[in-house]
Amino acid sequence: MSRLTRRQALGAVTSAAAGVALIGVATASANTAPAKAKAATPAAGAGPAPFDEVFRGRRIQGLPTETDAHAHAHAHAHAHAGHGAGYRVLIDGRELHVMQHGKSGWSSPINHYERFSSPREAARTAVTALKGAAVVPFDPTV
């Protein structure tokens, strides 16, 4: 008769615990996935949602740039030319220039060669890359 070693017993218990955890995660995500997908789906033609949060001790804010009728008309003209209405991101009150690259995502001068699914993700990655340094204003005419 073979005896069960401690190593075999520990392996069996670990496998059982991992299986139970996997079933719990799968059940939880299956119960919340439809509500999450429904809430995250923006209306047709709508840009990213505004945000205002503190990330790693820095305040990041994002909002669409069209604020008045003139800006709206200007953005509307650019929208027909293939450009979006625009989005403004602030880190501690200083503007971080963000660019939308069609359907491939968003980027900023701090992480220009990376694409992110939203301006919020671009801002969070910029905060991480800045490591506490202040954002220098972007001036494309210089």
C-alpha positions, 0 to 999 in steps of 0.5 A, a space after each residue: 500500500 502506497 502512502 501519501 507524501 506531504 508533497 503530494 498532499 500539499 499539491 492536491 490541496 493547492 490544486 483544489 484551492 486554485 480550482 475553487 478560486 478560478 470558479 469563483 472568479 469566473 462566476 463573478 466576472 460572468 455576473 458583472 460582465 453584461 452590466 459593465 459592457 453596457 455602461 462602458 459603451 459610449 453613444 455613437 459619435 461621443 468622445 471619451 468621458 470626462 474624468 477627474 481623479 488623483 493618481 499616484 498623488 497627482 491630480 489628473 483631469 480630462 475633458 472635451 475641448 469644445 466649450 462654446 459655439 465657435 469651438 463647436 463649429 471649428 471642431 465640427 469642420 475638423 470632424 469632417 476633415 477626419 479630425 476629432 473635436 479634441 480633448 484636454 488633459 491636465 496634470 496638476 493644472 498643467 496641460 498635457 497635450 494628448 493626440 488621438 490617432 484614429 482608432 489606434 488610440 491616444 498618445 502624448 509627447 511623454 510616451 509618443 510611441 505608445 498607444 492607449 485606449 483612452 486619454 485617462 490611460 495616457 495621462 496615468 502613464 505620463 504621471 508614472 513616466 514623469 516620476 514627480 517632475 512637472 509637465 512642461 507646456 506643449 507649444 508646437 510653434 517653438 
